[in-house]
Amino acid sequence: MTELASKLDDVTQRFAAAVDRANDEQALESVRVAYLGRNGEVTAVRRAIGALPPGERPEAGRVINDAVAAMERRLQAAHGELESRAFDAELAASIDVTFPSIRRPAGSIHPVRRIIEESCAYFVRHGFAVVVGPEAEPDYYTFDALNIPSDHPAREGFDSFWISDTLLLRPHTSPMQIRTMQQHRPPIAIVAPGKCFRRDAVDARHLFQFHQVEGLLVAEGINFGHLKGMLTGLCRELFGAQQNVRFRPSYFPFTEPSAEVDTTCPKCKGTGLLGSQSCNMCGGSAWIELGGAGMVHPSVLTEVGYDPDRYSGWAFGFGVERLGLTRYEVDDIRRFTKSDPNFLAQLS
Ligand code: PHE
């Protein structure tokens, strides 16, 4: 019996060492066959029972069975360990926690909106209110009240989308001058951004739907110098501290005098030159056109019930997409309508 026990001891010790060495399923299976298989080492020990006195045989069988059960548990544990090691290796191979994460594409403020917001912020800082109004307007606000009666040739300059005989998509934001003045007594100071519509053929510099920013200041003692000062400030806000403005005589029925407003070309810094070439932004003229402006016409003040002998005011209207062409050095105004994420990301 002691001989059998020490033999069993030897077998289980060598078995344990072999299991520890086995580092894959195949090696483990070979160990199982070598020790617990039909012709394995344990079977050889079991055969030795026959040589024992009959009284010792049951005890010897029990000891061997216990040893076999322990060996089988050991094998089971080794299987589990190999499996979890394989799983860890797979994880390590497929997940790299130091790998940089994917950057989610973030949107940005559209350049048209940005220019509107910055323009409004500038005027709000100077005490102006922001007002918005309808995009479909009666002809009264669009034309008649702005000193453009129905037979006036200036109407042809506003080739409009008419909804009915008297209702149209506004071709400018100037109707907001009338709406504001009819609702408030002077002094008033407003900025009115919004969408406008004209039946223009679309090309690199024209859209049939675009945005304007309108400004209006009416109070006692307002003069053209105030207009020039505010617009110079606006251009410096949008294009940089070096900007200047100039006024060219022009005509609008609702302002007198009227002017087209230009600002120094921000690309060539008002020189008209880029190196030895003429500037491709301003065509070498050194100036960029922004829009119209002027002193509010006395007929308009009278129409809204303001006394033109007591009050005076200035107004201007700028095209936002046109400002965008210059500010962002864009070659084609249609880009502002295309929502191309690559284009927008470049400008943000
Ligand atoms: N409403 C004019 C236009 O769209 C611009 C303008 C506004 C001119 C205010 C003078 C004063 O062309």
Boltz pocket constraint, residues with backbone or C-beta under 6 A from the ligand:
constraints:
  - pocket:
      binder: B
      contacts: [[A, 171], [A, 172], [A, 173], [A, 174], [A, 215], [A, 252], [A, 255], [A, 259], [A, 291], [A, 292], [A, 293], [A, 294], [A, 315], [A, 316], [A, 317], [A, 318]]
      max_distance: 6.0
